[in-house]
C-alpha cells in the first residue's frame, strides 16, 4: 500500500464490482464500510478483515434510512473519507414496452439513492475540508445502446450530477469523479438485470438479438473486476483525479466513436445552430 489508510463507504458490496472494490480496498489496508440489502451477508464480510471491514444493512432506495445508516457507519469506522456510490442495477427493455414504474425504480436505485448518500456524507466532508465522492456510472452514461434506455438515462443523470457537484464543492477540498466502466465480468447482465417482458412485435428485430447476445455474453465480459478495483484505488490516491474516468478498452472505443460523431454532426449543423441569435 502506498497511500495513508482511508475510510471507504462502498454501497452494494455483496457482489460484482462493489465486492471487488471492497476487497481491493481492504487488501490495500484501508477501512471499508460496505452496504448490503440482506442481513445474512454481514458476518462473511466482517470476516474479510476483522476490525477494518464493517457492514451496514441498507437499501439505498430507502432514502429516509440513509442518514442514520451513515451515522452508524461513521460510529463503526470513523468519518467517511471516500464514498463509492456503486449500488444500482440495469433495466433492459424497449422504452415503449417498459412502464413508468420501471423508470421510477431505475432512477430510485441509480440516481436518487446515490444523491441521498452524497447528501448524508457531504456535511462532514465539507466541515473537514476533504473527501472524495466516486459515483459509479457506466459507459452507458455517455454512449447509448438500444434496449437499455432507462438505464442509460439514469447513468446520464448521475454523470451530470457528478460533474456539476464537483464544481460546487471543489473549493471545500472535496473531489468528485464519475467512474464509468465498460463491460466487466459480473452478474450485471445476468440475474441482477431487470428485464421487461416483450410485448410489441415491431421491436423484435431490435430487441431479440440484443437480449440473446447480452445473456450469452454474461460471465464472459472482457473487464476484470479486480483490475477495476486497482483503478479505483489509483484514482482515489491521485493528487488531481479526473472528473470522469472510463474503464475498459470497449468503453474507450465507443466513447471515442461517439465524440467523433458528435464533432462531425455539430460541424454539419453549425450554420443552423448559429442562426438563432439576434442579428448584430
C-alpha positions as CSV (number, residue, x, y, z in Angstrom):
1,X,0.0,0.0,0.0
2,X,1.3,3.4,-0.9
3,X,-1.3,5.7,0.5
4,X,-2.4,6.6,4.0
5,X,-5.3,4.3,5.2
6,X,-8.7,5.9,4.5
7,X,-12.2,5.0,5.5
8,X,-14.3,4.0,2.5
9,X,-18.1,3.7,2.4
10,X,-19.0,1.5,-0.6
11,X,-22.6,0.7,-1.4
12,X,-23.6,-2.7,-2.8
13,X,-20.7,-4.9,-1.7
14,X,-22.5,-8.3,-1.8
15,X,-21.4,-9.0,-5.4
16,X,-20.0,-7.6,-8.7
17,X,-17.8,-4.5,-8.8
18,X,-18.9,-3.4,-5.3
19,X,-17.5,-6.6,-3.9
20,X,-14.3,-6.2,-5.9
21,X,-13.9,-2.6,-4.8
22,X,-14.3,-3.6,-1.2
23,X,-11.8,-6.4,-1.4
24,X,-9.3,-4.3,-3.2
25,X,-9.5,-1.5,-0.6
26,X,-9.2,-4.0,2.3
27,X,-6.2,-5.7,0.7
28,X,-4.6,-2.2,0.4
29,X,-5.0,-1.6,4.1
30,X,-8.0,0.7,4.1
31,X,-11.1,0.6,6.3
32,X,-14.2,-0.3,4.5
33,X,-17.9,0.1,5.4
34,X,-20.0,-1.9,3.0
35,X,-23.7,-1.7,2.5
36,X,-25.9,-4.7,1.6
37,X,-29.6,-5.1,1.5
38,X,-29.7,-8.5,3.3
39,X,-28.5,-9.0,6.9
40,X,-27.2,-12.5,6.1
41,X,-24.2,-11.1,4.3
42,X,-22.9,-9.3,7.4
43,X,-20.7,-12.0,9.0
44,X,-18.9,-13.1,5.9
45,X,-18.0,-9.5,5.0
46,X,-16.7,-8.7,8.5
47,X,-14.5,-11.8,8.4
48,X,-12.6,-10.5,5.4
49,X,-10.6,-8.1,7.6
50,X,-11.6,-8.1,11.3
51,X,-11.6,-4.5,12.7
52,X,-11.4,-2.9,9.2
53,X,-14.4,-4.5,7.4
54,X,-17.8,-3.3,8.7
55,X,-21.2,-3.9,7.2
56,X,-24.3,-1.8,7.3
57,X,-27.7,-3.2,6.1
58,X,-29.2,-0.6,3.8
59,X,-31.4,-0.4,0.7
60,X,-30.3,2.9,-1.0
61,X,-33.8,3.4,-2.2
62,X,-34.9,3.8,1.4
63,X,-33.9,7.4,1.4
64,X,-35.2,8.2,4.9
65,X,-33.0,5.4,6.4
66,X,-29.8,6.7,4.8
67,X,-28.8,9.5,7.3
68,X,-29.0,7.0,10.3
69,X,-27.1,4.3,8.3
70,X,-24.3,6.7,7.5
71,X,-24.2,7.9,11.2
72,X,-23.9,4.2,12.2
73,X,-21.2,3.6,9.7
74,X,-19.1,6.5,11.0
75,X,-19.6,5.3,14.5
76,X,-18.2,2.0,13.5
77,X,-15.2,3.1,11.4
78,X,-14.8,6.9,11.7
79,X,-15.5,9.7,9.3
80,X,-16.2,8.7,5.7
81,X,-13.3,9.9,3.6
82,X,-14.3,8.2,0.3
83,X,-17.8,7.5,-0.7
84,X,-18.2,5.0,-3.6
85,X,-21.8,5.0,-4.9
86,X,-21.8,1.6,-6.5
87,X,-25.2,0.1,-5.7
88,X,-27.6,0.0,-8.6
89,X,-28.9,-2.3,-11.4
90,X,-29.6,-2.5,-15.1
91,X,-33.0,-2.4,-16.7
92,X,-33.4,-3.9,-20.1
93,X,-36.5,-3.1,-22.2
94,X,-37.6,-1.0,-25.1
95,X,-39.0,2.3,-23.9
96,X,-42.5,1.7,-25.4
97,X,-42.7,-1.7,-23.7
98,X,-41.5,-0.5,-20.3
99,X,-43.6,1.0,-17.7
100,X,-43.4,4.3,-15.7
101,X,-42.9,2.1,-12.6
102,X,-39.8,0.5,-14.3
103,X,-38.5,4.0,-14.9
104,X,-39.1,5.2,-11.3
105,X,-37.4,2.1,-9.8
106,X,-34.4,2.5,-12.1
107,X,-33.9,6.2,-11.1
108,X,-34.6,5.4,-7.5
109,X,-31.7,3.0,-7.4
110,X,-29.3,4.6,-9.8
111,X,-29.8,8.3,-9.2
112,X,-31.9,9.2,-6.2
113,X,-30.2,6.7,-3.9
114,X,-26.7,7.9,-4.8
115,X,-27.8,11.5,-4.3
116,X,-29.2,10.7,-0.9
117,X,-25.9,9.1,0.1
118,X,-24.0,12.1,-1.1
119,X,-26.2,14.4,0.9
120,X,-25.5,12.3,4.0
121,X,-21.7,12.5,3.8
122,X,-21.3,16.0,2.4
123,X,-21.7,17.9,5.7
124,X,-18.9,16.1,7.3
125,X,-16.6,16.3,4.3
126,X,-17.3,20.0,3.9
127,X,-16.6,20.6,7.6
128,X,-13.3,18.7,7.4
129,X,-12.5,20.3,4.0
130,X,-11.6,17.0,2.4
131,X,-13.2,13.9,0.8
132,X,-13.7,12.1,-2.4
133,X,-17.0,11.1,-3.9
134,X,-16.9,8.4,-6.6
135,X,-20.1,7.8,-8.5
136,X,-20.0,4.6,-10.4
137,X,-21.8,5.4,-13.6
138,X,-21.2,3.4,-16.9
139,X,-20.1,3.9,-20.4
140,X,-23.9,3.9,-20.9
141,X,-23.9,7.3,-19.1
142,X,-22.0,8.7,-22.1
143,X,-22.8,6.5,-25.1
144,X,-26.2,4.8,-25.6
145,X,-27.3,1.4,-26.7
146,X,-30.9,0.4,-27.7
147,X,-32.8,-1.8,-25.2
148,X,-31.4,-0.2,-22.1
149,X,-32.9,3.3,-22.5
150,X,-34.0,3.8,-18.9
151,X,-30.6,2.5,-17.6
152,X,-28.7,4.9,-19.9
153,X,-31.0,7.8,-18.8
154,X,-30.2,7.1,-15.2
155,X,-26.5,7.0,-15.8
156,X,-26.5,10.1,-17.9
157,X,-28.3,11.8,-15.0
158,X,-25.7,10.7,-12.5
159,X,-22.9,11.8,-14.8
160,X,-24.4,15.3,-15.0
161,X,-25.0,15.4,-11.2
162,X,-21.4,14.3,-10.6
163,X,-19.9,16.9,-12.9
164,X,-21.9,19.8,-11.6
165,X,-21.4,18.8,-7.9
166,X,-17.7,18.7,-8.5
167,X,-17.8,22.4,-9.4
168,X,-19.9,23.2,-6.3
169,X,-17.6,21.5,-3.8
170,X,-14.1,21.9,-5.3
171,X,-13.5,24.9,-3.0
172,X,-14.0,22.7,0.0
173,X,-11.3,20.3,-0.9
174,X,-13.9,17.7,-2.0
175,X,-13.3,15.8,-5.2
176,X,-16.0,14.2,-7.3
177,X,-15.4,11.6,-10.0
178,X,-17.7,9.7,-12.3
179,X,-16.2,6.2,-12.7
180,X,-17.6,4.8,-16.0
181,X,-17.0,1.1,-16.6
182,X,-17.5,-0.8,-19.8
183,X,-18.4,-4.5,-19.7
184,X,-17.0,-6.2,-16.7
185,X,-17.3,-9.9,-15.7
186,X,-20.0,-9.5,-13.2
187,X,-23.6,-10.6,-13.0
188,X,-24.9,-7.2,-14.2
189,X,-26.3,-8.7,-17.4
190,X,-27.4,-12.0,-15.7
191,X,-29.6,-12.5,-12.6
192,X,-29.1,-8.9,-11.5
193,X,-30.7,-7.4,-14.6
194,X,-34.4,-6.5,-14.6
195,X,-35.9,-7.4,-17.9
196,X,-39.3,-6.1,-19.1
197,X,-41.3,-8.9,-20.9
198,X,-41.5,-8.5,-24.6
199,X,-44.9,-7.3,-25.9
200,X,-44.7,-5.4,-29.2
201,X,-43.6,-7.5,-32.3
202,X,-42.4,-4.4,-34.1
203,X,-39.4,-4.3,-31.8
204,X,-38.4,-8.0,-32.4
205,X,-35.7,-7.1,-34.9
206,X,-34.0,-4.7,-32.4
207,X,-34.6,-6.4,-29.1
208,X,-34.4,-10.1,-29.8
209,X,-30.7,-10.2,-30.9
210,X,-29.8,-7.7,-28.2
211,X,-31.4,-9.7,-25.4
212,X,-29.9,-13.0,-26.7
213,X,-26.5,-11.5,-27.2
214,X,-26.4,-9.9,-23.7
215,X,-27.4,-13.1,-22.0
216,X,-24.9,-15.1,-23.9
217,X,-22.1,-12.7,-23.0
218,X,-22.9,-12.7,-19.3
219,X,-20.0,-14.2,-17.5
220,X,-17.7,-13.7,-20.4
221,X,-17.3,-9.9,-20.4
222,X,-13.7,-8.6,-21.1
223,X,-13.3,-6.5,-18.0
224,X,-11.6,-7.9,-14.8
225,X,-13.3,-6.6,-11.6
226,X,-10.0,-7.0,-9.6
227,X,-8.3,-4.6,-12.1
228,X,-11.2,-2.2,-11.8
229,X,-10.6,-2.2,-8.0
230,X,-7.0,-1.3,-8.6
231,X,-8.0,1.5,-10.9
232,X,-10.3,2.8,-8.2
233,X,-7.5,2.9,-5.6
234,X,-5.2,4.7,-8.1
235,X,-8.0,7.2,-8.7
236,X,-8.5,7.9,-5.0
237,X,-4.8,8.2,-4.4
238,X,-4.3,10.7,-7.3
239,X,-3.4,14.3,-6.4
240,X,-5.6,15.6,-9.2
241,X,-8.3,13.0,-10.0
242,X,-10.3,13.3,-13.2
243,X,-13.9,14.5,-13.4
244,X,-14.6,11.3,-15.3
245,X,-12.7,8.0,-15.8
246,X,-13.7,5.4,-18.3
247,X,-12.7,1.8,-17.6
248,X,-12.0,-0.8,-20.3
249,X,-11.0,-0.9,-24.0
250,X,-14.6,-1.2,-25.0
251,X,-15.6,1.9,-23.2
252,X,-12.8,4.0,-24.7
253,X,-13.5,2.8,-28.2
254,X,-17.2,3.5,-28.0
255,X,-16.7,6.9,-26.3
256,X,-14.2,8.0,-28.9
257,X,-16.6,6.9,-31.7
258,X,-19.3,9.0,-30.2
259,X,-17.0,12.0,-29.8
260,X,-16.0,11.8,-33.4
261,X,-19.6,11.5,-34.5
262,X,-20.6,14.5,-32.3
263,X,-17.9,16.7,-33.7
264,X,-19.0,15.8,-37.3
265,X,-22.7,16.4,-36.6
266,X,-22.0,19.7,-34.8
267,X,-20.0,21.0,-37.7
268,X,-22.6,19.8,-40.3
269,X,-25.3,21.7,-38.5
270,X,-23.4,24.7,-37.1
271,X,-25.0,27.2,-39.5
272,X,-28.4,26.4,-38.3
273,X,-27.2,26.4,-34.7
274,X,-25.8,29.9,-35.1
275,X,-28.9,31.2,-36.9
276,X,-30.9,31.7,-33.7
277,X,-29.0,34.7,-32.3
278,X,-30.3,38.2,-32.6
279,X,-28.8,39.9,-35.7
280,X,-25.9,42.2,-34.8
